[in-house]
Amino acid sequence: MGFAAGMNAKVTLAANTVVGQGNWKLDGITTDLLETTAFGDTAKSFMTGLLDYGTVSFGGLYDKTDSTGQDILISANKNSSKIGNIRLYVDSVSYWTPNVTAVSASGMYVTSVSIGTDKSGLATVEFQGKCTGPWLLV
């Protein structure tokens, strides 16, 4: 079977692991449906349009000293910069990533960053992003 244990997953920016992350989710690919119904038709008809690779969310423990991961993502959010080198590892070798080879504009925009803490726990961080262009499983 091709099941993957979550303990082998991770989030990276190029070769740098984003420190402290404990979950990630690629919300799924959708296809636009374009209505082609015309006067006189008795039922609606559709054709497919563009693919939308959806959103990305990931989070875990906040580490203010993670200069090659969390800091870059927070900066990308503040500066509306696109991240093209993100990798969402399914296991130790396979990962989802923007397909910058096919479309150079592929990537992820960090749309929100949420940092919080509780008196009886560790500080946490959650990142949300919007995919642009195609992604692929490597």
N, C-alpha and C positions, 0 to 999 in steps of 0.2 A: 504494500500500500504506500501511497505517497503522502501520508500525514506528516506534519512537521511539529515538533515540540516547541512551544513558545519560548522556552528557556534559551534556545539557540538564536532567537531573533535579536535584532538591534537596529538602530537608526544611525546612519553615518552621513557626513558631508565629505565626499571623496574618501580618503583613507582614514579620516578622523571620526571616531565614535562620538556621538552626542552623549555626553556623560549622564548617567542616572535614569535613562528612559526605561520604562517598564511596560509600555503598550503603544501600539500604533494601529491605525486603521485607514485603509484606502476605501472610501465609501462606495466605489463602484462606477462602472462605465455605463452611461446612458446614451441612447440614440434619439435625436430629435425626430419627431413624427410630423410630417408636413401634410396638411389636409389637401387633397386633390379633388374634392367633391365639387360638382358643377350643377347649375340649374338643370332640373329634370331627372337627376339621379334619385334613386329610391333608398340608397344607403350611403353612408359616409365611406370615403376611400382615402387611403393614405399612402405616402411613400416615405422612405427613410431619408434623413438629412445627415447632419454632422454628428460625430461622436463627441461626447463630453466626458472627460476622465474624472470629473467630480472633485471631491475634496479629500484632503489628508488631515488626519489628526493624530497626535502622539503626545505622550507626556510621561512624567515620572518625577524624580527628585530634582529639585532646583540646586544648581551649583554655580554660584556667581563667579567662580574662577575658571569655568570651562570656556576658555578663549577661542578654541577651535571648533566649538559646537554651539552651545546655547547662546553665547555672545553674538555669534554670526547670525543666528536666526532672529534674535531680538533686534539687532541692527537692521536686518533685511526688512523686518516689520516696520520699524521707524522710518526707513528710507524708501519704502515701496520698491525694494530691489528683488529681482527674481533669483531664486536658487535653482541652479541647473545640475548640481552634482549630488543631490540627495539620493540616498539609497535606503529603502525599507526592506531589511533582510527578513526573509521567511524562515530561513535556517542558516547554517554557517556558510553557505555558498550561493544560494539563490536570493535574488532581490528584485524589487520593483524600482524603476528609475525612469526619469524623463528620457525620451528617445531623442536626444540632441543630435544624433547622427542623421536621423531622417528629417527632423525639423529643428533647426537651430534655436527657434523661439520656445522650445519645450522647456518646462520647468515647473516651479511652484512659487506662488506668491504667498508669503506669510501674512495671513489676514488678521490674526489675533494671537496675543500671548497673554496667558493668565498665570500669575504667580501668587501663591498663597501659603499659609501655614496655620497650624493649630497648636495650642499650648502643650498638647500631649503627643505631638508628632513632628515629623520632619517637613521642611519647606518643599512645596511641589511646584511644578511648572507644567502647563498645557499649551501646546502649539496647535493652531489651526491654519490650514493652507488651502489654496485653490490651485488645482492643476491647470496648466496651460499647455496646449499641444499634446501629442501622443506620448504615452508611457509604455514600457515593455517590461516583461519578466525575463531576467537574465539568469 
